[in-house]
């Protein structure tokens, strides 16, 4: 069995942009997808959301009677998408 020019068995990094190519296309891509080029603000929001979720989880677990459905529902509500 030969794989020939199959993408399935090729090196996946061969399909990535080089750092130079990315630097030229980054601003256009970010504008296209509606995201900022600087990830710091989005990461700060995600860290705050994670801290809040973990705080709630700690409270539920500390109560001694964790309600699994409640915990899972709250976690799932925080997952984007």
C-alpha positions in Angstrom: 0.0 0.0 0.0 1.4 3.4 -1.0 0.4 6.7 0.4 1.7 8.8 -2.5 0.6 12.4 -2.2 -2.0 11.7 0.5 -2.6 14.6 3.0 -3.5 12.1 5.6 0.0 10.7 5.9 1.9 13.9 5.1 3.6 16.3 7.6 0.8 18.5 9.0 3.3 21.3 9.7 3.8 21.6 5.9 0.4 23.2 5.7 1.1 25.9 8.3 2.1 29.5 7.5 5.6 30.4 8.2 6.1 33.1 10.9 6.9 35.6 8.1 3.8 34.7 6.2 1.7 35.0 9.3 3.0 38.4 10.3 2.0 39.7 6.9 -1.6 38.2 7.1 -2.3 38.5 10.8 -4.1 41.9 10.8 -6.3 40.9 7.9 -7.2 37.5 9.5 -8.0 39.1 12.8 -10.2 41.7 11.1 -11.9 38.9 9.1 -12.8 36.8 12.2 -13.5 39.9 14.4 -10.8 39.3 16.9 -8.1 41.6 18.2 -4.5 40.8 17.3 -3.5 41.3 21.0 -4.8 38.2 22.9 -4.2 39.8 26.4 -7.7 41.2 26.9 -9.4 37.9 25.9 -7.1 35.9 28.0 -7.8 38.1 31.0 -11.5 37.6 30.5 -11.1 33.9 30.2 -8.9 33.8 33.4 -11.6 35.7 35.3 -14.3 33.3 34.1 -12.2 30.3 35.1 -11.5 31.8 38.5 -15.3 32.4 39.0 -16.2 28.9 37.9 -13.6 27.3 40.2 -14.8 29.4 43.1 -18.3 28.2 42.5 -17.1 24.6 42.2 -15.2 25.0 45.5 -18.3 26.2 47.3 -20.4 23.3 46.0 -17.7 20.8 46.9 -17.2 22.4 50.4 -21.0 22.0 51.1 -20.4 18.3 51.4 -23.3 17.4 49.1 -22.3 18.3 45.5 -25.2 18.3 43.1 -23.6 16.8 40.1 -26.2 18.1 37.7 -25.9 21.6 39.0 -22.1 21.5 38.7 -22.1 20.1 35.2 -24.8 22.6 34.1 -22.8 25.6 35.4 -19.6 24.3 33.8 -21.3 23.6 30.4 -23.0 27.1 30.4 -19.5 28.7 30.6 -18.1 26.8 27.6 -18.2 29.1 24.6 -19.7 27.9 21.3 
